[in-house]
Amino acid sequence: MSASDKPLNLRPATRLVHGGTLRSQFGETSEALFLTQGFVYDSAEAAEARFKGTEPGFIYARFGNPTVAMFEQRMALLEGAEAARATASGMAAVTAALMGLLRAGDHIVAARALFGSCLYVVEEWLPRFGVASTLVDGTDLDQWRAAMRPNTKVCFLESPTNPQLEILDVAAIAEIAHAGGARLVVDNVFATPLLQQPLALGADVVVYSATKHIDGQGRCLGGVILSSQKMIDENFHNPLRQTGPALSPFNAWVMLKGLETLPVRVAQQGASAARLADVLAGLPGVARVLYPFRKDHPQHDLARRQMAGGGTVIALDLEGGKPAAFRFANALRVVKISNNLGDAKSLITHPATTTHQRLSPEAREKGGIGEGMLRLSVGLEDVEDLIDDVTQAAQAARA
Ligand SMILES: *Cc1c(COP(=O)(O)O)cnc(C)c1O
């Protein structure tokens, strides 16, 4: 078996089709699915050498698997990272990344606008192991500076945030983190690896829920951690092997095939999202539309600087609060009600009663998650059908 794709100076779309491919002796065109837990050795000596690490090769699927390795390698090539480690879900990636970098007695600063489960890990899980946490308004650099303590080891953020689509200044926050001796971890799910490169902006670690755009067709859970080889070796390699949040080879294979079409999907879904955002902004009963590349977005200039596109997700505020938002969602015929995102199917969610239900009303208010807010993940349907759908839903919402 050989790595057929050396990282020539290939552009992302090409890397996503060929990068990291390990061809077996059969010369298959499509990446093979190695649905195996273990590996056999030619001799007892070979097994010994494999375990000693003096001979390369796979040992056990919790440590590594050829299909998973192809996915990791393809992700690393895409991200421009030295190394990657795949995990069973996005949350496994976030948890392993943070726990790998933190010890009892350390402190983490995170932007308050986090994916619900990430907030749980920062606010409730890490403190159980003696890691203190401070949440800040991620758009306010002074709050990041003020929150730094001598024992702050990690700064953590998402941008664009969920669901308000705030844009955080990754380069500036990386500088603040590094000045204080901390590492910056970025959850880059909403931007996708194609629209924003946190490592190039100064981040030390990037994490993804591959469940979202990387699968892109709503099938499997997966996650990935990307960073320098040194950081993986020192902080993630052994904890991942020993604690076992390994990605299933089958799911890795689905993700690997998903990567081949990622650029086409993200471009199409992003173009539809930009168009839909403008249409929504002009509909009666829609109080506000948040889309990073619209001129009226509060961090529009930063979004244009930091991202190569506005993304595939829109947030909108309806006049009339929860009843109007529910009427809008219930009236949709093409767009489905679901809390997922990044899917080929357009999906809408009411964050206040679903993904962000756990937050107190005050916390939601503080985070700008109103009762009338909806988050729309734009899929691959014909954009004209989506426009028709939201137009009639907006009418129904006013009834
Ligand atoms: C979905 C998501 C996660 C968690 O990923 P899972 O694959 O569901 O575990 C983390 N962060 C963000 C921003 C997400 O959208």
The ligand as an ORCA input file, in Angstrom:
! r2SCAN-3c Opt
* xyz 0 1
  C     -22.395     20.129     15.684
  C     -21.356     20.965     16.304
  C     -20.511     20.439     17.289
  C     -20.634     19.024     17.798
  O     -20.481     18.073     16.808
  P     -21.091     16.585     16.896
  O     -20.562     15.930     15.689
  O     -22.572     16.728     16.917
  O     -20.596     15.993     18.161
  C     -19.545     21.278     17.821
  N     -19.432     22.564     17.418
  C     -20.245     23.099     16.490
  C     -20.058     24.516     16.103
  C     -21.229     22.321     15.900
  O     -22.034     22.863     14.970
*
